[in-house]
Amino acid sequence: MRDPVYTYCRELLPPSVVERAVSLSFTRPGASNLALARGSLLEVYEVGLVMKTGGDDEAPGDDYQYRDGGAEEFDLPMLREDQAARGRRSKRAKQPQLRLVGRWSLHGKIMDARAVQRGKTRAGTDRLLLSFAEAKMSLVSFDATTQGIATESIHYYEQDMLKQRVLNDRQTCDLRVDPEGRCAALRVYGDQLAVLPFTVPGDAATGAKPYASSFVVDLRATDVAVRNLRDFVFLAGYLEPTLALLHEQEPTWPGRAEEAMDTYSVTIVSLDLGRSSMSVLNTTPRLPSDCCSLLPVPEPVGGVLVLASSSISHVANGTISCISLLNRAAKRGIGAAMKNFLDETNVDLELVLDPRASAYALVGSNTVMLWTQHARVFLLRLAGNGRLIKRIVAKQFAGADIRKYPQALTPPTWDDIAVLPSCITELRIVYDEDSANLSDERLLFVGGNAGRSLLLGVRDASDYGQRLDTDIDFDTEVYGDAAHTQNGRSRDGKAEQWFDAVSATVYDEIAGTGAATGMDIGVSAVSNSTESLELVTCLGNEWRGSLNIQQRHVQPEIVAAFDLPGAPVRGVWTVRCLREYNIGGMIQTADTASLADLSDTFMVVSRDDSSAVFAAGDELQELERTGFYVRGATIDVGEILGHTRVVQVHAHGLRVVNASGREVQSISFDRDQQAVFAEICDPYVLVRMRSGEFVVFEASSDTGRLRETAVPSYFKGDQVVAASLFEDVHHVLGTNREWAE
């Protein structure tokens, strides 16, 4: 007797926390795609421009007038010309929206993800580089023929020789890609970097591969001498791939603050991909001891921002421009040698950052938007002259303000953009004439680790929003920041002006169910049945905390119930059909914009040897005399001709009825033919006969009737056993020429 097999682990809900977000053209050339890493789940979205619908202009009101119904069969509400023109103008406003393209479950948790834009695929799309524990990289691309992902290469660095050089088992797997797309760097086993050079496919050295042989650089080697690496980023504007390394040569902790201050350094190194080596360009020592992460700053400012728990520093060309303190206690942890670089503009914020739990993005050449670990949003302004940053001005943009009530709990400010961040990326999208008003926005996606992830647009409407503040104030140079402050407020309104000019708009969001900080299970309060168990989880923290109720299955609210006597029900369909109006002798249909608000017209129930038709309204009422076929089973029911006709497919033929239930057309099959399967997709009806033959009918908008049309040659034969109709509204599939002809 075999041993019983038990399920060791079963995943009830897929991962929902967005941990990584990447912007690239993944599915087709020029597409604006968003790749999300949710644990072991990879999701790809497409950012499209969708026409904004709804509004007051579409609702009937005093501007509606009705025709005289003396000669017409029905009355149809109409808009006056001026109101109709205003309604058309209001509709011509597009907004970005996310659409799910695909979702794939991988055999491991995704640690990091980056886009590879050099060396496009044969289809002209970008590739996606993923990192996995302990030390692996995988290069994947999108296969349009299968609508799935294809693995192009796997790079493995889990050798024992590399493992011996690390004293702990902390798996970082941090992944960075050069802005020019020349290479990627993966941090493996502490202070080692695995470098993967990228090439253009077709080169003599690499052939068809989009990459060259990778190599591992030990940062603790004599020529580099970097220990205790904390973070690293690539810098733009260099002839060779250049990295900024944040490291601590002599580790310390807060208990030794009096003995060891300013222990961190930023080292700029250059990669020689041909020789598989690394050389040091410059080193900036004596940075605060609580530094954690780096943010590269593009031209014309350049350099990097060093984010610490209590300060934000700017480093460029091997020198420190300024160290902006975020609270008063930070000054005690700065050494005497760095006192000349201190900027105390933001000490009144009393802000403590956790850079690893924060997200930040550049929304201008000198403006940074920062999401903190407590769901508070700040704007950082880099003020100075050219590449020399004199001070960093921080102002809270959204979230609960902790400064107003220092002795009491702060009433939360429920801002839509204040989320607990996990990642952030900027999206590139091509705007058309209907969305030209959005062309000056920066489209950002902010991943949330406690529920909501946002797609938002950030706009800086100030006259100097895209350049650095270059006007030097000599009072500030002589007397410091106190020359421009009085009672903690700025005398000049320039700082307030740039802050008020920044606005953010939420266009779309993705819901999540994690990460859970606590949970419990119980019976639903609505139903006492054990089948209606609910799982209640706690998400987030502080004022962004929430409760999430998860159910085993859909629990609809039952409005009415009744028994259907007779044979068991084999199928149920509901259809919506628009009525037609006779206006001045011309047949017209209602506005298709009202289709979303239109209730179901009919419900068709199929049994083994009969069918029943119900009129859907306030209550279901069975119709005795209609144009539907009721003397046998129904195979499929659907709408055609823009929801103005309903087609019913049964074993012996087809029936076409209108919104009143009257028969418009009837098609009968040959006596030796019987339909066994049908698929309806306006304006086509696909029918499979018992003999295996496929028949396609097409509805004509001119005559309003169905007619048989030719099918492709590959439909003929015994090899095709199933088929389906699909409307490719997003143009993700190719077009068959034979079918088109």
Rosetta blueprint (number, residue, H / E / L):
1 M L
2 R L
3 D L
4 P L
5 V L
6 Y L
7 T L
8 Y L
9 C L
10 R L
11 E L
12 L L
13 L L
14 P L
15 P L
16 S L
17 V L
18 V L
19 E L
20 R E
21 A E
22 V E
23 S E
24 L E
25 S L
26 F L
27 T L
28 R L
29 P L
30 G L
31 A L
32 S L
33 N E
34 L E
35 A E
36 L E
37 A E
38 R E
39 G L
40 S L
41 L E
42 L E
43 E E
44 V E
45 Y E
46 E E
47 V E
48 G E
49 L E
50 V E
51 M E
52 K L
53 T L
54 G L
55 G L
56 D H
57 D H
58 E H
59 A L
60 P L
61 G L
62 D L
63 D L
64 Y E
65 Q E
66 Y E
67 R L
68 D L
69 G L
70 G L
71 A L
72 E L
73 E L
74 F L
75 D L
76 L L
77 P E
78 M E
79 L E
80 R L
81 E H
82 D H
83 Q H
84 A H
85 A H
86 R H
87 G H
88 R H
89 R H
90 S H
91 K H
92 R L
93 A L
94 K E
95 Q E
96 P E
97 Q E
98 L E
99 R E
100 L E
101 V E
102 G E
103 R E
104 W E
105 S E
106 L L
107 H L
108 G L
109 K L
110 I E
111 M E
112 D E
113 A E
114 R E
115 A E
116 V E
117 Q L
118 R L
119 G L
120 K L
121 T L
122 R L
123 A L
124 G L
125 T L
126 D L
127 R E
128 L E
129 L E
130 L E
131 S E
132 F E
133 A L
134 E L
135 A L
136 K E
137 M E
138 S E
139 L E
140 V E
141 S E
142 F E
143 D E
144 A L
145 T L
146 T L
147 Q L
148 G E
149 I E
150 A E
151 T E
152 E E
153 S E
154 I E
155 H E
156 Y E
157 Y L
158 E L
159 Q L
160 D H
161 M H
162 L H
163 K H
164 Q L
165 R L
166 V L
167 L L
168 N L
169 D L
170 R L
171 Q L
172 T L
173 C L
174 D L
175 L E
176 R E
177 V E
178 D L
179 P L
180 E L
181 G L
182 R L
183 C E
184 A E
185 A E
186 L E
187 R E
188 V E
189 Y L
190 G L
191 D L
192 Q E
193 L E
194 A E
195 V E
196 L E
197 P E
198 F E
199 T L
200 V L
201 P L
202 G L
203 D L
204 A L
205 A L
206 T L
207 G L
208 A L
209 K L
210 P L
211 Y E
212 A L
213 S L
214 S L
215 F E
216 V E
217 V E
218 D E
219 L L
220 R L
221 A L
222 T L
223 D L
224 V L
225 A L
226 V L
227 R L
228 N L
229 L E
230 R E
231 D E
232 F E
233 V E
234 F E
235 L E
236 A L
237 G L
238 Y L
239 L L
240 E L
241 P L
242 T E
243 L E
244 A E
245 L E
246 L E
247 H E
248 E E
249 Q L
250 E L
251 P L
252 T L
253 W L
254 P H
255 G H
256 R H
257 A L
258 E L
259 E L
260 A L
261 M L
262 D L
263 T L
264 Y E
265 S E
266 V E
267 T E
268 I E
269 V E
270 S E
271 L E
272 D E
273 L L
274 G L
275 R L
276 S L
277 S E
278 M E
279 S E
280 V E
281 L E
282 N E
283 T E
284 T E
285 P E
286 R E
287 L E
288 P L
289 S L
290 D L
291 C E
292 C E
293 S E
294 L E
295 L E
296 P E
297 V L
298 P L
299 E L
300 P L
301 V L
302 G L
303 G L
304 V E
305 L E
306 V E
307 L E
308 A E
309 S L
310 S L
311 S E
312 I E
313 S E
314 H E
315 V E
316 A E
317 N L
318 G L
319 T E
320 I E
321 S E
322 C E
323 I E
324 S E
325 L E
326 L L
327 N L
328 R H
329 A H
330 A H
331 K H
332 R H
333 G H
334 I L
335 G L
336 A H
337 A H
338 M H
339 K H
340 N H
341 F H
342 L E
343 D E
344 E L
345 T L
346 N L
347 V H
348 D H
349 L H
350 E L
351 L L
352 V L
353 L L
354 D L
355 P H
356 R H
357 A H
358 S L
359 A E
360 Y E
361 A E
362 L E
363 V E
364 G E
365 S L
366 N L
367 T E
368 V E
369 M E
370 L E
371 W E
372 T L
373 Q L
374 H L
375 A L
376 R L
377 V E
378 F E
379 L E
380 L E
381 R E
382 L E
383 A E
384 G E
385 N E
386 G L
387 R L
388 L E
389 I E
390 K E
391 R E
392 I E
393 V E
394 A E
395 K E
396 Q E
397 F E
398 A E
399 G L
400 A L
401 D L
402 I L
403 R L
404 K L
405 Y L
406 P L
407 Q L
408 A L
409 L L
410 T L
411 P L
412 P L
413 T L
414 W L
415 D L
416 D L
417 I L
418 A L
419 V L
420 L L
421 P E
422 S E
423 C E
424 I E
425 T E
426 E E
427 L E
428 R L
429 I L
430 V L
431 Y L
432 D L
433 E H
434 D H
435 S H
436 A H
437 N H
438 L H
439 S L
440 D L
441 E L
442 R E
443 L E
444 L E
445 F E
446 V E
447 G E
448 G E
449 N L
450 A L
451 G L
452 R L
453 S E
454 L E
455 L E
456 L E
457 G E
458 V E
459 R E
460 D E
461 A L
462 S L
463 D L
464 Y L
465 G L
466 Q L
467 R L
468 L L
469 D E
470 T L
471 D L
472 I L
473 D L
474 F H
475 D H
476 T H
477 E H
478 V H
479 Y H
480 G H
481 D H
482 A H
483 A H
484 H H
485 T E
486 Q E
487 N L
488 G L
489 R E
490 S E
491 R L
492 D L
493 G L
494 K H
495 A H
496 E H
497 Q H
498 W H
499 F H
500 D H
501 A L
502 V E
503 S E
504 A E
505 T E
506 V E
507 Y E
508 D E
509 E E
510 I E
511 A L
512 G L
513 T L
514 G L
515 A L
516 A E
517 T E
518 G E
519 M E
520 D E
521 I E
522 G E
523 V E
524 S L
525 A L
526 V L
527 S L
528 N L
529 S L
530 T H
531 E H
532 S H
533 L E
534 E E
535 L E
536 V E
537 T E
538 C E
539 L E
540 G L
541 N L
542 E H
543 W H
544 R H
545 G L
546 S E
547 L E
548 N E
549 I E
550 Q E
551 Q E
552 R L
553 H L
554 V L
555 Q L
556 P L
557 E L
558 I L
559 V L
560 A L
561 A L
562 F L
563 D L
564 L L
565 P L
566 G L
567 A L
568 P L
569 V L
570 R L
571 G E
572 V E
573 W E
574 T E
575 V E
576 R L
577 C L
578 L L
579 R L
580 E E
581 Y E
582 N E
583 I E
584 G L
585 G L
586 M E
587 I E
588 Q E
589 T E
590 A L
591 D L
592 T H
593 A H
594 S H
595 L H
596 A H
597 D H
598 L L
599 S L
600 D L
601 T L
602 F E
603 M E
604 V E
605 V E
606 S E
607 R L
608 D L
609 D L
610 S L
611 S E
612 A E
613 V E
614 F E
615 A E
616 A L
617 G L
618 D L
619 E L
620 L L
621 Q E
622 E E
623 L L
624 E L
625 R L
626 T L
627 G L
628 F L
629 Y L
630 V L
631 R L
632 G L
633 A L
634 T E
635 I E
636 D E
637 V E
638 G E
639 E E
640 I E
641 L L
642 G L
643 H L
644 T L
645 R E
646 V E
647 V E
648 Q E
649 V E
650 H E
651 A L
652 H L
653 G E
654 L E
655 R E
656 V E
657 V E
658 N L
659 A L
660 S L
661 G L
662 R L
663 E E
664 V E
665 Q E
666 S E
667 I E
668 S E
669 F L
670 D L
671 R L
672 D L
673 Q L
674 Q L
675 A E
676 V E
677 F E
678 A E
679 E E
680 I E
681 C E
682 D L
683 P L
684 Y E
685 V E
686 L E
687 V E
688 R E
689 M E
690 R L
691 S L
692 G L
693 E L
694 F E
695 V E
696 V E
697 F E
698 E E
699 A E
700 S L
701 S L
702 D L
703 T L
704 G L
705 R L
706 L E
707 R E
708 E E
709 T E
710 A L
711 V L
712 P L
713 S H
714 Y H
715 F H
716 K L
717 G L
718 D L
719 Q L
720 V L
721 V L
722 A L
723 A L
724 S L
725 L L
726 F L
727 E L
728 D L
729 V L
730 H L
731 H L
732 V L
733 L L
734 G L
735 T L
736 N L
737 R H
738 E H
739 W H
740 A H
741 E L
